[in-house]
Amino acid sequence: MVIFINDEKNNVSDGALLSDVITTLNLQTKGLAIAVNNAIVQQQNWQSTPLKENDEVLIISATKGG
């Protein structure tokens, strides 16, 4: 199925969870904020958040500096 991650089209398997996307992208979870369809998903819910066709996932990573 197709989802959009930071406005880029991506194919993921049907029934994919948000945590599957994080693993596939090899992301470090520290300092990571994620929203699905403009709703923030708390980190404790990533493993239980299913994704659906055409979902929009926004991933923001905090960085050091000013």
Sine and cosine of phi, psi and omega as CSV:
sin_phi,cos_phi,sin_psi,cos_psi,sin_omega,cos_omega
0.00,0.00,0.33,-0.94,-0.05,-1.00
-0.98,-0.20,0.74,-0.67,0.17,-0.98
-0.75,-0.66,0.22,-0.97,0.02,-1.00
-0.89,-0.46,0.84,-0.54,0.02,-1.00
-0.93,-0.37,0.90,-0.44,-0.07,-1.00
0.75,0.66,0.73,0.68,0.06,-1.00
0.94,0.33,0.15,0.99,0.06,-1.00
-0.96,-0.29,0.72,-0.70,-0.01,-1.00
-0.94,0.34,0.75,-0.66,0.02,-1.00
-0.69,-0.72,0.56,-0.83,0.10,-1.00
-0.98,-0.19,0.76,-0.65,0.08,-1.00
-0.75,-0.66,0.31,-0.95,-0.01,-1.00
-0.95,0.31,0.49,-0.87,0.07,-1.00
-0.85,0.52,0.67,-0.75,0.00,-1.00
0.99,0.14,0.17,0.99,0.00,-1.00
-0.90,0.44,0.57,-0.82,0.08,-1.00
-0.98,-0.20,0.33,-0.94,0.05,-1.00
-0.84,0.54,-0.64,0.77,0.01,-1.00
-0.90,0.44,-0.51,0.86,0.06,-1.00
-0.90,0.44,-0.66,0.75,0.02,-1.00
-0.90,0.44,-0.69,0.73,0.01,-1.00
-0.87,0.50,-0.68,0.73,0.01,-1.00
-0.92,0.40,-0.72,0.70,-0.02,-1.00
-0.88,0.48,-0.63,0.78,0.01,-1.00
-0.99,0.15,-0.08,1.00,0.03,-1.00
0.85,0.53,0.71,0.71,-0.04,-1.00
-1.00,0.02,0.60,-0.80,0.15,-0.99
-0.99,0.15,0.73,-0.68,-0.11,-0.99
-0.99,0.13,-0.30,0.95,0.00,-1.00
-0.93,0.38,0.81,-0.59,0.02,-1.00
0.98,0.21,0.27,0.96,-0.05,-1.00
-0.99,-0.16,0.70,-0.71,0.11,-0.99
-0.83,-0.56,0.68,-0.73,-0.06,-1.00
-0.72,-0.69,0.69,-0.73,0.11,-0.99
-0.82,-0.57,0.62,-0.79,0.10,-0.99
-0.88,-0.47,0.86,-0.51,-0.05,-1.00
0.79,0.61,0.72,0.69,0.06,-1.00
0.93,0.36,0.24,0.97,0.07,-1.00
-0.90,-0.44,0.84,-0.54,0.00,-1.00
-0.90,0.43,0.70,-0.72,0.04,-1.00
-0.94,-0.34,0.86,-0.51,0.00,-1.00
-0.92,0.39,0.56,-0.83,-0.08,-1.00
-0.82,0.58,-0.60,0.80,-0.02,-1.00
-0.92,0.39,-0.23,0.97,-0.01,-1.00
-0.97,-0.23,-0.01,1.00,-0.04,-1.00
-0.86,0.51,-0.62,0.78,-0.04,-1.00
-0.97,0.24,-0.17,0.98,-0.01,-1.00
-0.87,-0.49,0.22,0.98,-0.01,-1.00
-0.98,-0.20,0.96,-0.28,0.02,-1.00
-0.98,0.21,0.51,-0.86,0.06,-1.00
-0.97,-0.25,0.51,-0.86,-0.02,-1.00
-0.83,-0.55,0.31,-0.95,0.03,-1.00
-0.75,0.66,0.73,-0.68,0.05,-1.00
0.93,0.37,0.24,0.97,0.10,-0.99
-0.87,0.48,0.55,-0.84,0.06,-1.00
-0.95,-0.32,0.90,-0.43,-0.03,-1.00
-0.95,-0.30,0.82,-0.58,0.06,-1.00
-0.93,-0.36,0.85,-0.53,-0.01,-1.00
-0.90,-0.44,0.83,-0.56,0.01,-1.00
-0.84,-0.55,0.75,-0.66,0.01,-1.00
-0.91,-0.42,0.80,-0.60,0.05,-1.00
-0.94,0.35,0.61,-0.79,0.03,-1.00
-0.80,-0.60,0.45,-0.89,0.04,-1.00
-0.98,0.18,0.42,-0.91,0.06,-1.00
0.88,-0.48,-0.13,-0.99,-0.03,-1.00
-0.59,-0.80,0.00,0.00,0.00,0.00
